[in-house]
Amino acid sequence: MKRAIISIVGLLVILGLAGAGGVLFIFHEFGRGLPDYRQLADYEPPVMTRVYAGDGRLLAEYAIERRVFVPIRAMPKRIINAFLSAEDKNFYGHPGVDVMGVVRAAVTNFRNIGSDRRPVGASTITQQVAKNFLLSNEVSWERKVKEAILAFRIERAFSKQRILELYLNEIYLGYGSYGVAAAALNYFNKSLDQLSIAEAAYLAATPKAPNNYHPTRHPAAARARRDWVISRMLEDGAITQDEATHATAEPLVVRPRADTEVVSAEFFAEEVRRELAKVYGEDGLYKGGLAVRTTLDPRLQQLADTVLREGLETYDRRHGWRGPLTRLPAGADWQAALAALPPQPGLGRWERAVILGVDETGANLGLADGSPGRIPLAEMKWARPWKEDQRVGPSVRHPADVLAVGDVIAAEPVLANSEGKAYPAATYALRQIPEVEGGLVALDPHTGRVLAMSGGYAYGESQYNRATQALRQPGSAFKPFVYLAALDSGYTPSTLILDAPFVVDQGPGLPKWRPANYSQEFYGPSTMRLGIEKSRNLMTVRLAQTIGMERVKEYAERFGVVDNLQPQISMALGAGETTLLRMTAAYAMIVNGGKRVIPTLIDRIQDRNGQTVYRHDDRNCPGCRATFWTQQPTPEVPDNRPAVTSEATAYQMVSMLQGVVERGTGRIIREVGRPLAGKTGTTNDSNDAWFLGFSPDLAVGVYVGFDQPKTLGEREQGATVAAPIFRDFMAEALKGQPTVPFRIPPGIRLVRVDASSGQLAQPGDRNVILEAFKPDSQPTGRSDVVDGVGGGDDGPAEGTGGLY
């Protein structure tokens, strides 16, 4: 008997050693070449990047998988308990593989042999992490062995909390949801902390087979599986009997995710996307889970889009009708043919229609939905035939001069004519998508924060951003930087500059350069102020020649207009190419007292964990971060902006540009009735039209031109094309705000002078203005005239040089 016992024990030891050896062999064989589980230490699941407007509303989302990452420490216990009860009740006790669970599953599956029941699994959460992150979905015992080996290794390397965090943020739960946070939003339109026990249980019921437990396609199976999870939670002590009863009685109701209030600013958002991709790369943008707070002001952005669009349409209608969008073949089913046409992004608020008949007083049209409409002759009078160089043909006398049956056109509903007389119902006006393009930028001159940016007529038609990507000549809008250089060289707004013919020899084989004023006239000695108010080219060239183009180049680069201006005299008239955003920022530095600002579209960027990784305003102000106000003094924020010119010079320039609006080429802006200043810009052959300007606290730039440069028309210029857009924007942007005058810095003296001569005003003078002078620079009665011959960097030239 004793020998038998010894034999049995020996046999068991041998079998145990053989089993252990077999296990070690399996671990050795299958453990080789497995993925490196240590990569999970740094693993961060792909999370969408969200971009917000300045008021917190959503602007854009960028993602490959629409996932929301939530750290385990921020997840409600209710969610964690539901998943542990459903998937791995012994999670905190096993070493990666639940041996007892495997035995139970094996016994259950043995009993179910021959039945229709599915085999029962025993994968732990750790094993699922190993499968989801490191292995394929192949169904085989080899994969299960590898899964178990990796599970043991993962448990030794990472905490239970880290493993659970990876699982709950990675698992697919159906409805396009990766992770529990996204699933809570997509199924129930709730955040995790708002879920009921029943809702948390349903989410925990889905990992095994989301499609089999779809709440609307398979409601009975979905509810049964949810109730099973609730019973497991009760069994594990995660909830009470009352809570379980109440949760089981709760109906399983899917609530569609509420539409997020989204701000539309497509050009702005795309510019932010490009900037983020440049800094963080495509992976950082689409997988990094960044939270980006932009500078966008939604009200100003909507206004910018509206006034730019309307301004381009107004210009376009002045230059005639280029014909219908397309024509339908005769005899075609017009409604079907109209519906089959590809989308037309530039239509915006307009409708596409087909002309069904033309008579003496108008044209009948059919809309895409089959409803009729009519365009009276008065609403197509503008449509004179377009001709080369933006000229127009004869006046429209009959609807047939413009439209024919079968024409597909853009139409806009109208309620009344230009005199206010009401039209019958279903009356439309003929419209045309402009060929001309443009841009508008509005920014805070004190910080450089871009508040609005519209880069074209319609983003859907062209994603090319004319505010940031179009390099164009600014023309006369560049002149203030020539005058700024002169003011800092000792000149004053009353300095006389000769307005007379000027010829530059460009060298052997090249024609002589003969700049001219827009009016083709010469006015003799005139004040610097008058030169910029009336945009006199010859005065600007002579002034630039006197102070030297190297100094003009320095100021153009100092204000950020261009990076490397060629010191050629023609550049003084704005021949160097730049962008609308750079020009607007340069004008902002004039009105803010001569402080450098860098235009930015982004205020702050936070990573997926809420840590701020970028802040545009890098000033150190501890007092600004107080959570509550407890009668502490207002913090003083340091001003670390470098100066690009003196406050006094900047104000002199502001005052002169205010004169452009009050008496000069920007007189149309006076209609706003606010303190405004700015400068028109028009290039050769009227290819580009600009208006750059500001109020004391808002800088705005407008550009209009064709993408393929060509003339805007013989009589078109900055004052007729761009300035009205600036006017309309400012009128609405400043509505309801207090009137703020331009700020006068210390040291400036306002002196009454004769506006024509720049000399001190005398009793009885009528043309008197208040001129801004630095200390000891007011007029003394001398009449030195800058002629563009001498002077250079040595100071103001004296005398006329014998040219006048």
URKA-V762341 format. One record per backbone hydrogen bond with DSSP energy under -1.0 kcal/mol. CO is the residue of the C=O (numbers start at 1). NH is the residue of the N-H. Records with the same first field share a line. If there is no record, write none. Layout:
# URKA-V762341
CO: NH, NH
This chain:
# URKA-V762341
1: 5
2: 6
3: 7
4: 8
5: 9
6: 10
7: 11
8: 12
9: 13
10: 14
11: 15
12: 16
13: 17
14: 18
15: 19
16: 20
17: 21
18: 22
19: 23
20: 24
21: 25
22: 26
23: 27
24: 28
25: 29
26: 30
27: 31
36: 39
37: 40
38: 41
47: 289
49: 62
50: 292
51: 59, 60
52: 294
53: 56
57: 53
58: 263
60: 51
62: 49
65: 67
67: 48
71: 74
72: 75
76: 80
77: 81
78: 82
79: 83
80: 84
81: 85
82: 86
83: 87
84: 88
88: 91
90: 93, 94
97: 99
98: 102
99: 103
100: 104
101: 105
102: 106
103: 107
104: 108
105: 109
106: 110
107: 111
108: 112
110: 113
112: 115
124: 128
125: 129
126: 130
127: 131
128: 132
129: 133
130: 134
131: 135
140: 144
141: 145
142: 146
143: 147
144: 148
145: 149
146: 150
147: 151
148: 152
149: 153
150: 154
151: 155
152: 156
153: 157
154: 158
159: 163
160: 164
161: 165
162: 166
163: 167
164: 168
165: 169
166: 170
167: 171
168: 180
171: 179
174: 177
177: 173
179: 183
180: 184
181: 185
182: 186
183: 187
184: 188, 190
185: 189
187: 255
191: 194
192: 195
196: 200
197: 201
198: 202
199: 203
200: 204
203: 206
209: 213
211: 214
214: 218
218: 222
219: 223
220: 224
221: 225
222: 226
223: 227
224: 228
225: 229
226: 230
227: 231
228: 232
229: 233
230: 234
231: 235
232: 236
233: 238
234: 237
240: 244
241: 245
242: 246
243: 247
244: 248
245: 249
251: 253
261: 58
265: 269
266: 270
267: 271
268: 272
269: 273
270: 274
271: 275
272: 276
273: 277
274: 278
275: 279
276: 280
277: 281
281: 285
282: 286
283: 287
286: 64
287: 47
290: 50
291: 606
292: 52
293: 603, 604
296: 54
297: 301
298: 302
299: 303
300: 304
301: 305
302: 306
303: 307
304: 308
305: 309
306: 310
307: 311
308: 312
309: 313
310: 314
311: 315
312: 316
313: 317
314: 318
316: 319
317: 320
321: 386
326: 408
329: 332
332: 334
333: 337
334: 338
335: 339
336: 340
344: 347
347: 350
351: 411
353: 409
354: 366
355: 406
357: 364
361: 377
362: 359
363: 375
364: 356, 357
365: 373
366: 354
367: 370
371: 367
373: 365
374: 428
375: 363
376: 379
377: 380
379: 430
380: 383
382: 384
384: 321
385: 393
391: 387
398: 401
399: 402, 403
404: 407
406: 328
407: 355
408: 325
409: 353
410: 431
411: 351
412: 429
415: 423
417: 420
421: 417
426: 374
427: 414
429: 412
437: 705
439: 703
440: 454
441: 701
442: 451, 452
443: 699
444: 448
448: 600
449: 444
451: 297
452: 442
454: 440
455: 466
458: 462
465: 469
467: 581
472: 578
474: 477
475: 478
476: 479
478: 481
479: 482, 483
480: 484
481: 485
482: 486
483: 487
484: 488
486: 491
487: 490
492: 495
493: 529
495: 528
496: 786
497: 526
499: 524
504: 513
507: 510
513: 504
517: 520
526: 497
527: 531
528: 532
529: 533
530: 534
531: 536
533: 665
536: 540
537: 541
538: 542
539: 543
540: 544
541: 545
542: 546
543: 547
544: 548
546: 792
548: 552
549: 553
550: 554
551: 555
552: 556
553: 557
554: 558
555: 559
556: 561
566: 568
568: 571
569: 572
570: 573
571: 574
574: 475
578: 472
579: 583
580: 584
581: 585
582: 586
583: 587
584: 588
585: 589
587: 591
588: 592
589: 594
594: 644, 645
600: 450
601: 295
603: 616
604: 293
605: 613, 614
606: 291
607: 610
611: 607
614: 605
616: 618
621: 624
622: 625
642: 596
646: 650
647: 651
648: 652
649: 653
650: 654
651: 655
652: 656
653: 657
654: 658
655: 659
657: 661, 678
658: 662
659: 663, 664
660: 666
664: 667
666: 669
667: 670
669: 672
670: 673
677: 694
679: 692
681: 690
683: 686
684: 687
686: 712
688: 683
689: 704
690: 681
691: 702
692: 679
693: 700
694: 677
698: 695
699: 443
700: 693
701: 441
702: 691
703: 439
704: 689
705: 437
713: 716
717: 721
718: 723
722: 726
723: 727
724: 728
725: 729
726: 730
727: 731
728: 732
729: 733
730: 734
734: 737
745: 748
749: 773
751: 771
752: 761
753: 769
754: 758
759: 754
762: 765
766: 768
767: 755
769: 753
771: 751
773: 749
774: 777
786: 498
790: 792
791: 794
800: 803
